[in-house]
Amino acid sequence: MELTKEQKQEWQKWLNERPENVRKVAEKIVPWKKYRDIRNDDIGNRYSPVSYEEQEDGTVTITCEKTNEEMPILGGYGVFGMSADNLIEAD
């Protein structure tokens, strides 16, 4: 997905309002791309970031919407507490 000029401006504004740790993760794991979880055998599931949360220790976790390739009729579902270190951009 290619962002429009207005979307880029809104994204930058949103980033500027975030704590530094959240901003760094959000710049790396952006919500308009799909990701794979490197900890699991990938059967085609993809993760789409929906929120970022800074923990008390300063780490940032990501909540993602996960596709459900095992049982697609059930649709996707939320996955909480994901680490940016475990997500890589999908094809």
N, C-alpha and C positions, 0 to 999 in steps of 0.2 A: 504494500500500500504506500502510495506517495502522498505525503501531507500537503495540503494547500498552504499558501503563505499565511493565511489567518490561523490555521491549525497549528502551524509552527510557532506563531507568536503566542497563542494561548498555551501551548505546551511549555514554552520558555517562561512565560509568566507563572505557570503552575510550579515549575521546577524552582524558580527563584523564591517562592514562598515556602519551600520545604526545608527541613533541617538538612545539614550538609550530608549526613550519612544516607538519608533517604534519597536525596538528590543524586548522589553518586550511583546508587543502585538503579534508580529510575532512568538514568541516562544510559545505563548498560542494558537493562531489561525493559524495553519500551512496550507499552500496551498494544500497539498496532502490529506487532509481529508475533509469530507462533514459535514456541520453544519445545525442546525435548528434555526429558529428565535423564541425565546420564547415569543415575543410580539403578535404573530399571532396564530390563530388556525392552527395547522399543518395538512395539507392535503397531505403531502408527498413531499412538496417542499424541496429542499436542496440547500445550498449555498456553493460555492467554492471560497475561497479568491483568488483574482488576483492582488491586490495591497493594500498598506498601505500608509496613508498620515498623517503627523503630522500637526495639525492645529496651528494657531497663539497662542492659549491658552495652547498648549502643549498636548492636547488630540489627540488621534490617531483614525482616521476613516478607515474603510476597504471598498474597492470596491469588490463586489462578483458577480459571475455569478450565477444566480438563475435558477433552473429548472422550467419548466412551467407545473405543473401537472394539472392545470385547463384546459389548452388548449395546450396539448403536440405537436400538429401539428405545432404550431407557434415557437417551440423551446424555449430555455432559453433566458434570457436577463440580462443586468447589473443592479446592485443595488448599488447606491453610498451612502457614509456617514453612513455606518453601524457601530455600536459599538460592541466591543468584549464582553461587558457585556450582550448583547442580543443574543449571539450565543452560542449554546451548541452542542457538538459533536453528530452527528446522528448515528443511529445504522448501 
